[in-house]
Amino acid sequence: MTTVPAIPFIELNSFLKLNSLASTGGQAKLLIRSGAVSVNGVVETRKLNAGDIVTVQGREFVVGENS
């Protein structure tokens, strides 16, 4: 599982781009709309908070808290 540096919140599409899971904002939005992305086990499209777990194509990422 990969941990991302601490921030108060981040939009899901920005998170996907930051972790190279989507190369553009448009690609990130399509990935989200397709239902391929879940946050804490639930298909999600909103902002992320520290500690949230994002799953994309079987890979898990934790939104950073203190790293």
C-alpha positions in Angstrom: 0.0 0.0 0.0 1.4 3.5 -0.9 1.0 6.4 1.4 0.7 9.9 0.0 2.0 13.0 1.8 -0.2 14.8 4.3 -2.7 17.4 3.1 -6.1 18.5 4.5 -8.0 17.1 1.5 -7.6 16.5 -2.2 -10.1 16.0 -5.0 -10.2 12.4 -6.2 -9.3 13.2 -9.8 -6.2 15.2 -8.6 -5.2 12.2 -6.4 -5.4 9.9 -9.4 -3.2 12.2 -11.4 -0.7 12.7 -8.6 -0.2 8.9 -8.3 0.1 8.5 -12.1 -3.1 6.5 -12.3 -4.5 8.9 -14.9 -2.4 11.1 -17.2 -5.1 13.8 -17.6 -8.0 15.3 -15.6 -10.3 14.0 -18.3 -8.9 10.5 -18.0 -9.3 10.6 -14.2 -12.9 11.7 -14.5 -13.7 8.9 -16.9 -12.1 6.4 -14.6 -14.1 7.7 -11.7 -17.4 7.8 -13.6 -16.8 4.2 -14.8 -17.0 3.0 -11.2 -13.4 1.7 -11.3 -12.3 3.7 -8.3 -13.4 3.2 -4.7 -12.6 5.1 -1.5 -12.8 3.1 1.8 -14.5 0.3 -0.1 -17.3 2.5 -1.7 -17.4 3.9 -5.2 -16.8 7.6 -4.6 -16.4 10.9 -6.5 -15.8 13.5 -3.8 -12.8 15.0 -1.9 -10.5 12.7 0.0 -9.4 13.1 3.6 -6.2 11.9 5.3 -6.5 8.3 6.1 -8.9 7.5 3.2 -8.0 4.3 1.3 -8.3 4.6 -2.5 -8.5 1.4 -4.6 -7.9 1.5 -8.3 -7.7 -1.6 -10.4 -6.8 -3.7 -7.3 -4.1 -1.3 -6.0 -4.6 0.5 -2.7 -3.3 3.9 -1.8 -3.7 5.7 1.6 -4.1 9.5 1.6 -1.2 10.6 3.8 -1.5 11.7 7.4 2.0 12.3 8.7 4.3 11.0 6.0 
